[in-house]
Amino acid sequence: MWWTPKEAELSPNPLAHRRFSVGRIHLTAFEDCVSKLIAEFLKDVTALQMEANSQWVNMLVNQLQIWFNRLSTFATTFSNILFLVAKVQRCWLDLRAYIDYMILFKQELAKLRSSIAKFPLCHQFISAITDNQTVAEEFASVGIPVWLLRDLSEFSTNTRIKTVVPLQETSTSIQPFPRVSCSIFIGPSNSAAKYDAIYKYACQHFSSVHKADPLAPLLLAADYTLVDEWPTKHFKAQALPVPNEKDIAKFHPVDHPFWPLMLPAWRDALAAVDHLNSRVITEWKLDDSGYRFPDSHLFVPSTFGDSITANTHVSSYYITWVNYQDAIWLAQSCPASPCHTTSKWQELLLLSMKEAGCLSFKANSGTEGRLTEMTTLLQQWVAKNQVMLAITNCTSAKIHGYTLTLDVLPTADVACMIVYVLCKLNFRSELCTLNAYMHTPSSLHCKAPEHNILLGYCFLGWLPGVAGGNILTVSQDDGLTRLCASTFKEQQKFILALAQVMSSWRNAPLIIRNRVLGQSATSISYVDANLEHTCAAFYTPSFFDRFARVPTVPCYLPACLPYKQ
């Protein structure tokens, strides 16, 4: 049981880079210890489990079984293996300590209490130290010396401390037991700080694996002359909004440990390159150059200003998106579709409030004109794509049996589901822009049909058409249900398809250029373990690592898929 894993002792996963699992020898030893302890508990369950503490005792047993199952099932990173092993050891110790106390020590106390009030001299006890009031009373009732640890805040300001007893000096230095893994959070389990700590740990862990080195600037000539370097960008992580206690129970970024940072569009990154002076701006600043789909951060409740009005606006965004998402998808799925600024998307998503009469604008005002323009744009999308909208009440929307209204924010699972769909749509739309920028001219003309098919597969929710990769139609079977790779095999197909797309990019690494030949994205059998790592490093982890690999951890994304598969 007391085994500290080393990376060399773990079994690597042949299909995923830097993923490990516990070997059969150690896993069998863990299983033996856990099964014996649980069997010992079940043998005397009537004596160990009382009505007052039955829920707490059941939690000790369930937590031990749950964490052992996770340790034996997941193939994950080395740091996560350390955490899982430490968690199983801690749960085993908790249950072991409770059984020993109830069977051994508590029964001995009962014998002493029933026989004599004075502690027998034949037992040599120095003293006991505890911070539990009940345990201290049990010790004191039978005459065992006890030290009760209390926080200074529990003492009244009028309490006078007569003397302070110093600890006895000893020649033996007591060192704390080394921790198996560092704690990422210490505090109450229901606090927002816990989720914030998990989020920061996850971001630090994923972003530290593939750190891109600064590359030289790109001299982009008019005739697409190939050069040896391509531009890179350094992005600053945006600070999380301050948690608002009123929104914690509804939806907040810290509700999800893998909430993505504010992601700049590739158009922002490429526009930051000064081609005339052959320089690359070393610091990216938040801009509003436009999104193909609504900015996902519009759907996060604001903690500043008038929270009631702000949350009503956010509820309106969800309602409009759910009601009109089919029309927006079809209108924006074409690579030539224009982008809209965040303010324009915000005005478009306020349509439900306008229809409900909750918004009124001055006549001939700029705000009224822009919102009218957005209404006309949406009507054109619906007419052009012949989308049938049966919306009788624009002030509400239904999704998976849940009704969205203006006066209440959606639940956390519904909000996460919608927001992650928007994140993935924006991510895949920017892939077309990057592909057009990085593609070599010769391959662009010679292999256009192949790239259209591969790009269409990378866009999992879109169907590639025959006219330059444009989208012809989206059906519920092929479009709406394939927004992310829900299985490991599908995720591997995505990696291979992305590698095939990037194989003709400027300065693509050798492993990407020499990808598995003869395999298509739909008939994959094996992918080199280093291929995913190379794709992530070449494509930059800001996009690939936070989106393409998240669906391989289904336990963190229970509500990721918008539709049942």
N, C-alpha and C positions, 0 to 999 in steps of 0.2 A: 504493500500500500504506500509506503514512504519512498517513492521513486520520483526523482526530478528528471524530466525528459531532457535528452540532448538530441540535437538535430540529426546526428549520425545514427541514433538508435531508432528513428522513426522510419516508417515505410513511405517513400515518395509516391505520389499519384502519377502514373505514366501519361495521363491525358491532360493534366493541368499543371502549369509551372508553379513551383514553390508551394505546392499543396501536399500535406502529409497526413498520415493516420497512425494510430498507435499499433505497434506490432502485436501479433497473436500471443506471444509469451507474456508480455506485460498486461495485455487486455484480459487474458485468462486469469492472471493473478488478481487483478482488480475485481473481476466478476466473482471469483471465489470468496474474496473478503466481503463484498457487498451481499452476496447471497447468504453467507453464514450469519451475518449480522441481522439481516431481515428475518431469517428463520428463527434466530434467537428471540427477536422481538415478537414474532407471531406465536411463539411457544407460550409466552406469558403475557399475551396481549391484554387479558382481563385485569391483570395486576398493574400493568404499565399504563393503561389508558383509562382515565377517569372522565366523568362527565364534564368537569370544569375545564380540562385541558385537552379534550379529544381532538379538537380542530388543530391545535398546535402540534400535537404528537403526530397526527396524520400528515401534516405538512413536512415534518422531519423525514418521514419514510418516503413520501412522494418526491421530495426534492432530491433525495439520494438516488432514487430510481431514474428520475428525469435526467439528471446531469450525467449519470453513467451511460444512459442510452445515447445522449448527445456525443459523449466521448467515443463511444464505440461505433457511431454511425457516420459522423462528419469527417470529410477530408478537407482540412483547412490549413491555415498558415501556422508556422511554428509558434508564434506568439499566442495564437488562439488555443493551440494544444496545451501550452503552459497554463493558460487560464482554466481550461476545462479540467485538467488534472488537479490543480489546486482546489477547484470548486468541489470535485468529487471527494477529495481528502477532507475538506472542511465539513461537508455534509456527513461523511462517515464519522468524523470526530463528534459532531453534535449529537448524533443518535447514540453513539457508543457512550458518551458522557451521561446522557439521560438514563440509559439502561443501567449503568453502573450505580448511579445515584439512587434510583428507585429500588433496585434489587439488593444492593449491598449496604450502602450507607444509611438510607432512610429506615430500613428494617432494624439496623443496629441502634439507631436513635430511639426507635419505638421501644426496644427492649430496655434501654437505659432509663427512659422516661417512666416505664411501668414498674420497674424494680425499686430504684432509689432515686432520690432527687440529687444526690451528690455524685459527682463523677468518680468512678472507681480508680484507685491509684495504680492498678496493674497495667493500665493503658497509658503509654507515654505520649501525650499530645503537647506540643508547644503552644500552638494557637491556630485559629483558622482566620482567613481573610476573605471577605466577601463584600459585595456592594448590594446584595439583595436583602431587604428587610426581613422577609419571611424566613430565609435560610439562617440569618443571624439569630432570630428568636428561637429557632429549633436548636441551634447549638447552645445558646445561653440557657435554655430550659433544662438541659441535662448537665450543666456545669462545665462545658467546654469553653475555654477562653476564645473570644472571637473579636476580631477587628472589623468594624463596619465602616467601609469607605463612603464618605459623603462629600458632595461638592460644596465648596465654600458658599455658593449662592443659596444653599439651603439653610444656612445659619442666619439668625436675625442680626441686625446691626447692633442690637443691645447686648449680644452675647459677648462675654469677656473670657478670653482664653488665658487661663492662669499660667500654664506651662506648655511648651512644645517639646515633645519627646523626640530626640534625635535618633536616627537609625544607627544601629551598631555597625561600626567599621569592621570590615572583614578583609582578609588578605586575598580571598578568591574573587576574581572579577567575573561577573555574570554578564554574558553577552546575549543579546536577543537572538532568537532562532531566525535563521535567514529565510526570507520570504521566497516562495516559489515564483511569484510574479508580483509586480508592483500594483498597488491598488489605484484604480482610476477614479474612485469616488468613495468618500466616507460621509455618511449622513443618512437622513431618513429616506426610505425607499419611495415615498410618494412625492418627493420634491422635484421641482423643475430642474434644479441643479444636477440631479442624477442624469437626466436625459441630455443635458448640455455637456456633461462630462463624457458620456458615451459618444455623443456626436463628435466632440473634439478628438477623442481617441481614434474613432473610425477615420476621420479626415487625415489625422497625422499618420495613421498606419498605411492607408492606401496611397497617400501622396508621397510617402518617403520611399516606396519601392522603386519607382521609376522616375528619377529626377533627370530631366533633360538638360544637357549641357548647352551653354550659349553657343549659337552657331553664327557664322559670318553672314552679313547682309547679302541680299540677292540683287543682282543687277539685271533687271528685266528689260530686255530689248524689244523693239517693235516686231522683230521677226521671230520671236520666241526662241532666241538663242539659248542653248542649254548651258548652265553654269554648274559649278561643283558644290554650291551651298544653297540652302533654302532658308527662308526667314523663320524666326522663332519669336515667341513673345513670353514675357514674364507677367503673370497676372497676380494681383493682390487679392487675397481672400477677404471678402466683405464680412464685416462684423454682423453677428446675429442680432436681431432686435431684442430689446429687453423684454423678458417674459411678463405677461400680464396675467394676474391670478384669475381674472374673470374669463379669460380665453383658454386657460389650461385645460379645462374639462371639455372644450369643444375641439379646437384645432390650433396648433401652433407648430412652428418649424421644429422645435425640440421634441415634439411627440415622436419623431422618427429618427433613429440613430444614423441613418444614411441620407439625411436631407442634403441635397446638393448645394454647393455654394452658388453665388450669383455667377452665371457663366456668360462670358462675352461671346457675341456672335463672331463667326469666322470673318464676316465682312469687316467687323471692327478691327480684328487682328491684321487682316491684309491691308486695310486702309491706313494702318499705322506705319506702313513701310513708305518711307520717302524715297521714291525711285529716282527723282532728279538729283538728290544729293547723296544717294547710295547709303542712306542711314536707316536704322531701325530704331524707333522710339523704344527706350528701355523700360518704360513704365506705362501700363495700360490704365486708362481712367474710364470710369463708367460713362457710357454714352448711350444715346437713344437713336441708333441708326436704323432700327427696325427689326421686326420679327415676322417670320412667315406665319407663325401661329401666336396666340396670345402669350405674353410673358407670364410664366408660371408664378412669379412672385407677386403678381397682382392679386392672387387668390389667397394670400396670407393675411390674416387680420392684422391691422395696424395697432400699435400700442401707444400711439401719439395722437394728440388732438382729440376731436370729438369721437370717442370710441363707438358710440351708438350709431352715428351717421356712417362712420367708416365701415363698421361691420354690416350695416344694411347694404352698402355698396358692394362689399365682398359677396354677400348672399346673392345680390343681383348678378354678379359675374358668373357664379356657379349656375344659376337658373338659365341665363341666356346661352351659356356654352352648352349645357345639356340639351336645350331645346333646338339649337341651331348647329350642333357640331357636325352633322352630316353634310350640310351645305358648305360649311367652312372647310371641312376636309377636302371635298371635291374641288372647291374653288382654289385652294392653296396647294394642291398636290402637284400641279404642273411646275417643272423647274423654272419656267419663265414667269411665274406668278410674282407680283410685286410684294415688297415687305411693307409693314405698317408700323409706325412708331407706337410706343407704349401708350401714349395719350390717345391715339386713334383707336387702338384696341380697347382702351378703357371706355371710350365713348360708345363703341359698338356693343360692349358688354353691359352697358347701362340701359339698353333698349327695354329690358323688362320693367325697369322702374318708370321709364317714360310711358310705356303702355299702361302701367298701373296708375298713372296719374300722380306718382310720388315726386316727379321732377317737373318743374316749370321754368321756362327761360323767358327772358325779355324778348319782345318782338324785334326782329332784325339784328339780334345779337350774334356775335361770332360763335358762341357756344351752341345756340340753336341751329345755326347753319352747319356746323360740323356734325352735330348729331343727326340732322336731316340727311346729310351726305352719307353717314354710316348706314342709316336706314335704307336709303336708296341702293347703296352698295350691296347690302344683304339681300334685298329684293331681287337685284340682278343676279346674284349667285344662285338663288333659289330657282329663278326662271331659266337661267342658262343650263343648269345641271338637272333640271326637272326633278327636283327633290320634293317628295310629298310630305308636307308638314301638317300634321293634325293637331294643332295647338289651339285649344279653346281658351286657355287662361295663361297669359304670359307671366303672371306673378308667381307661378309655381312650376315645378318640374319633378318628374319621377324617375328614379334610377335604382334598379335592383330592389324594388319594393319600398324604397325610402323616398319620402316627399320632401323636396326642398322648398322652403318658403322664405320670404323677405325678412321676417322678424327673427329668425333663428339661423345661426350658422350650422353648416352640416357637421355630422359627426366626424371624428378623426379618420376612421377607415374610409369613408366616402371621399373626404377631402384629399387624403393621400392618393387614392386611386385616380382621381381626376387630375391632380397636379402632376403625378408622375407620367400620365399619358401626355400631357402638354410638354413636359421636359423631353420625353423621347421624340415627340414630333419635331420639336425645334432642333434637337440634336441631329436627327436624320436629314432634315431639310438642309442643314449647313454642310452635310457631307457632299452634296451635289456641288456647292460653291467651291469647296476645297478641292474636289476632284477636277473641276474645270480649270482651277488655277495651277494645280500641280501636275496635270497630265502632260505628257510629251506630245507635240503636235502630230508626229507620224502615227503613233498608236491611236490618237484621238480619231483619225480618219479611217484607219485600217480596221480598228476593232470596236467601232461604235456600237453595233448590235450586241456584242458580248458584254460591253460595259453597261449598256442599258439594262440587260438582264441581271447582272451582278448588283448594280445599284438598286434595282427594284427589289432584289432579295435583301439587301442591307436595310431597305426601308420597310421590311416585314409587314407593315400595315398598308402598303401600296401595291398596286399591280402595274408592272411596266407595260407601256403600250408600244405600238409598232412605229409611231411617228416621233422619233427622237427621244424616246423614253417618257413621253407624256402619259398621263394617267387617263385611261378611257372610262373606266367604271370601277366602282368599289361595291362588292357584295358583302353580305353579312358573313358568308362562309369564308371568303378569302381576304377580306380587308379588315373588318371591325374586330376580328378575334385574334389577330396576329401582330399585336403591338410590341411584344417582347418575346425573347426566347425563354419559354417556360421550362424547358428541359435542358439537360447538359448536352445532349446530342444536337439539339437545335442551336444552342449557343456555339458549339464547335463549328457548325455550318456557317454561322455568322462570321466567325473568325476567318475561316477559309475564304469566304466571299469577300471580306474586307481586304485580306491579303492579296487576292487576285485583282481587286480594284487598284490597290496601291502598288502593284508590281510594275506598272509603267509610269509611276510618278518619278519626278526628278530625284536622284540620289537615294532611291529606295535601297535598303540593306540587301545583302546577298541572299539571306534566307527568305526574304519576301519575293525577290525576283525569281529565285529557284524554288518556287512553291511546289506543292505536290502536283505533278503534271498528270493530266488525264482524269482528274477528279473534278466533278462539278459540285456546285454548292448544295445540290439536292441529293447527291449520292456519295456522301463522305463516309469514310471508314476509319480514318486515323489522321490526326494532326500532330505535327511535331510539337513537343512540349515547349520548345523555345519560340514557337511562332507567335503565340499570344503575347509573350513578353516583348518580342521585337515589334509587333504591331502597336502595342501600347506605347512603347518608347518613341516610335517613329510618328505616331499619330498624336502624341501628347496625352498624358493621363487625365487632363482636365475634362476631356470628353469620353474617351474610350473606357477608362478605368472606372468612372463613376456611373456609367450607364450600361455598357455592354456586358459587364461582369456582375452587376447586381442581381439579375434574375437567377444566377447560379446559387444564390443563398435564399431559397424560398422561405426559410423560417423568418427572415426579416421583412419579407414582402407578402404577407398573407392576402392583401387586397390590392396587389399590383395590377392584375389582369382586369381590364374593363368588362370583359364578357367571359362566360364559362367556356372552357375548351373541351 
